[in-house]
């Protein structure tokens, strides 16, 4: 007999406006306790020194976390010039100093160099793995951390304000971008050194401050909005992939792990209405629905529709 899972099955997303000084894991733990949720995870870590939007997946929504991670993100951050820190943020030790303080004109002049696809060296204190170990564990142990630069996408980068030793920026970027690295590299490009002294994530795809909740992390806090007021649908992070409507028989077959073949003209027309051109050289990931309810994430390979992740809703 299968062991009964503990907790309540809740399916969907909750956007949390994470405060400073709290880890992403603590947010997950707090919500797990408050909701008695059976299954829960987060869609992209925020460091304790960063605040802002942290998407939380519950139940079947955890199967869509990868799509959340792929969404564009918006950050507001502050670079403090004159000191470089080992962690590239305020937590680390000072490892270099500079007397150079860039002017507003100098900052604006170099910003275009950071727009588009650029090579970025991740921070030594990051969660990336080297031979199976986290980079931050190796760095804290005093070992050499040899990380390779990698391509990241920056859609926009603007200077908001400059005052004394600090400059405020807003950045819209793609998956895998490290704002700590961006702040470090901006300062170096300006002939100075610097680190991130403040960081806030303003948006992750469809999750913004407008649909986020705040959590009280005092020991005995148990007050949250009603679940129906904060729970967003599982498909919230799937709005940018095709949606394919199925009939009851097709939905049942997908749930049983069977492959569908859309051969007839009406079936091919359905693919076209979903925005999919049957092409085996260009497989497409889509969301299959029955009566508006998500059934599965599927791979459409030509006329064949194969279930990738069945959603039990």
N, C-alpha and C positions, 0 to 999 in steps of 0.2 A: 504494500500500500504506500502511495506517495505521501510524503510528509506534508502536512498542511502548512501553507505559508503564513507567517505572522503578519499582523497588520491589516489595514483596510486597503482594498484595491482602488486606487485613485488614478485616473488617466488624464494627462494634460500637462500644461506648462504654467509655471508661476514665475513672474519676473520680480526679483528682489532688488531693491536699492541698497546695496551692501554698504554699511558704515565702515569708517576707518578702524583699524585695529582688530578686525575680525577676519578669520580665514574663510575661504570658500567651503571648506569641510565643516566648519562650525555652522555655517548657514544651512547646509544640508542636514546636519544633525538636529538643529533647532526645529526645522520644518518637519523632519521625520517624527520628532517627539510631539510637536503640536498637533500634527494631523494623524499620527499613528499610521503613516503611509507604509504600504507593503514594499514598494520599490521606488527609489529616488536617486537622482544624480544631478550634476550640474553641467551646463553647456559652455565651459570655458573658464578657467581659473582666474581669479583676481587676487593679487598679493594683499597681505594685511595692510600695507601702506597705501593701497589704492581703494577708492570708493566707486560706487556706481552700479550699473546694471549687471546682475548675475542671473541668467536664465536657469531655472530649476525644472528638471523633467521628472514627471511622476508616472509610474506604471508603464503603459505601452509607449508613452512619449520618450522613454529612455532609448527606444529603438531608433529614434530620429535625431539623437544628439549630434551625430556626425554632420547632419545638414545644418544644425544650428551653428556648429563650429565654422562652417564654410561661409556664413553670412558676413557681410561687410560690417565693420565696427567703427564707431566714432569715439574719439578720446579728446578730453581737454587736459592739458598738462603744463607744468611749469619747469623750466630749466634754470638752475642756479649756476651761474658762471663763476669761475675762479678756483673750483675744487673738483677733482675727479675722485669718485668713490669706488671701492672694490666691487660693490654690487650694482653700480650705476644708479643707485637711489640713495635716499638719506640714511638707510640702515647700515651702509658699509663704512669701512675705514678710509680716511683720506690717503690717496696714493700718488697724487700729483696736484700741483697748484699753478696758477697763472695770474698775472696782473692785468691781462688783457680783458677788457669789457667791450663787446661788440656794440656798434651803433645800430640804430633801427635800419638805416639804409643798407648796412652790411648784411644784416640778417635777411632782409627782404631780397637782396641780390642773390643769396645762395639757396633760397627755398626751392626754386625750380629744379635744382640738381637732385632733389629728393622726391620728385614726383614721377610716377610711373613704376615700372618694374626695376627695382634696384637690388644690389647685393648687400646683405646685412649680416654682420657678425653677431650672433646671439650673445647675451651676457654670460659671463662665466658662472654666475649664480642663477641658473635657470633649471627647469625641470627636464631638459633634454637629456637623453641617455647616451653614455659613452661606455661601450663594452658592458652594457647591462646595468650600469650605475648612473644615478642622477648626477648631472654636472654640479649642482649645488652641494651635494654630499662630498664630492671630490674636492671642490674648492674650499669647503670648510675644513677639510682634513689637511689642507696645505699642499695638495697634489696639483700637478700641472693639468690644466683643462684645455685640451686642444679641440676647439670647435671650428667647423668649416663654415665659411660664409654661405648664405643661401638666399635665393631670390624671393623677395616679398613685393607686394603691390601696394603702393600708396596713391590713392585717388586725389587727395587734396591735402595741403598743409598750409596753414595761414598763421601769421603772427597776430595776436590779439592785443598785446600790451607789452611794453618794456619799461621797467622801473629799476633803477640801480643795478643790482647784481642779477636780477631775475627777468625772465621773459615768459609770457603766457602764449600757448599755441593751441590750435585745434587741428586734429588730424582725422581723416577718413581713410581707412586702410582695409586690406584684405587679410585673410587667414595667415597666422604665423608671424605677424609683425610684432616686434618687441619695441615698445615705446621707450623703454630704458636705453636700448641701443640707439634709437633715433635721437634722443636727447644728447647722448654721449657724442654721436657722430656730428650732430649740428655744431656743437661746441668746438670740436676738433677742426671742422671745416672752416670755422671762423678764427682759427689760430689761437683758441683758448682751450680750456677744459671745462667740463660741467657735468651735472648729474640731475636726475629727475627729483625735484623737491616736493611736487604734488602731482597726483594723477587721478583722473576720474574717467570712467567709461560711461559715456552718455547714451550710447545706443548699441544694440546688437541686433541687426536685421529688424524684425518687427517689434522688438522689445525696447521700450523707451520709458522715460520717467512717467509718462502719461498712463501706462498700464502696469507700473511697478508698485510694489508695496514696500513699506518699511517694517523692520522687525526690531522689537525691543529685546536686547540681549541681557537684561538683568536676570538674575538667577531664577526668580519666581514668576517671570513674565509668561503669560499664557493667552494674551489678548491678540487676536488677529481678525481681519475681516472675514465675513462669511465665505465659505469655500466657493460658492457660486459667483461671488463678486471678484474673485482674484484668479480663478482657474481659467486658463485659455485652452482652446482645443488642441488636440494632438497635432493636427495638420497646420498649426500656426507657422511652423518653420518650413513648411513644404509649399508655400504659395508660389515659389518660382520654378516649380517643376510641373510638367503636364499632369492633368487629372483625367483619368479614363473611367467612364461610367460602365458598370457591368450589370448583367442581369443576375437573378438569384442563383441560377445554375452555375454560371461562370464564377461567381463569388465563392460558392461552395467548393468548387474544384481548386481554386487558388488556395483556399484555407487548408485544403488537404495536400498541398504541395505539388499539385499537378500543373503542367504547362498548358496554356491555352494557345490555339493557333487561329488567328484571324485571317481566314482565306476568302470568304465571300465578299462581294462588293459592299454590302451594308456594313460589314465589320471593318473593312478597310476605310470606309467613309467615317466610321466612328474614330478611328485613329487620326484621320485628318482633322476632324472636329476638335480633337484633343491637342492638336498642334504637333502631331507626330507623323513624320514621313517614314513608312516602312523601309528600312535600309540596313542590311546586315553589316555593312561596313561602318555604320554609325549607330551603335546601340544607345538607347535612351532609358534613363531611370524615370519612372512615373509613379504617381499615386493612384491606385485602383480603388474605386468607391462603389458601394451599392446603396442606393437611396440616400446618398449624401454622407454615408458613414464610411470612413476609411477601412479598407479590407486588407491591403498589403502594399508594401513598396515592391515594385516590379521592374524587371529589366525587359524592355521591348527590343528584341533583336530580329529585325525584319518583320515577319508576321507572327513570330513566337513571343509569348508573354510568360515570363518565368518569375515566380515569386521569390523575392530576395528576403524580405522580412514580413511575416504575417502579423497583422495587428488584431489582437483579440479584444474587440470593443463591442 
